[in-house]
Amino acid sequence: MNIKDKKGSVWEYIPVRSASEYGILPQNIMGDVMRKGSSPIGTLTRTDEEGNMKSLTIYPFKEKLSFFEKVTGYIPHEEGEDNKEYVRIVRRSVPKTLLPIILLLVVITGGIAFYILRDRRPELDDSAVAYTLPGGTANTDPTKLMMPYMTELTVTDGGSANVLVNPDGNQSYFRYVLVLNDSEEAVYQSGLIEPGTAITDWELDTELEPGDYEATMRIETFSLEDYEESTNGGNMEVILHVE
């Protein structure tokens, strides 16, 4: 096999896998070439096919190579069959040299992907918990939405025990929005609720005086595949009791 030095000269060498065939052992290595060293210890010279002299600087044998170096092969120190000494070819490992750059690119790409995916995830309501309707009722028709029904809501200082549920089996996220009919003010809005979960304890976003209020509970629905895509929702007229 052969390689080229920095000046373009071709050098034949014994590949690493054939070292045992030539009896090349560490004690037969008298120096390294094609790597930078502290102080040269000699020069390896040859004459090419055109009669031109070529040379390689020999550096001290380096027993332990760095992570980024690899042994390519061996060149006899002297020409001739009786040669028993070799110089070792040490070069930078391209894959290992590129590894830090690749890892950095992976980290950067992963970070960008994380933030993109994070921004694409729906903002689910933190207070939603797993919830099963009485009797294990669930939606078995993926083409339809199972909607809850209510006519009254009661809110006290401690919150409301009215369950805001998205029945299991629905193919949409739910968002509950409670609006006063006379002022059209939204006094409560949930985050997105996944199918099979519910908000079992919630408070108004706006403080109201005790009393009864005519209101509308809107159930806004969004596709599970794209939470920004609205689907068919529903409205319920309710009486809001504030105690």
Disulfide bonds with the S-S distance in Angstrom:
none
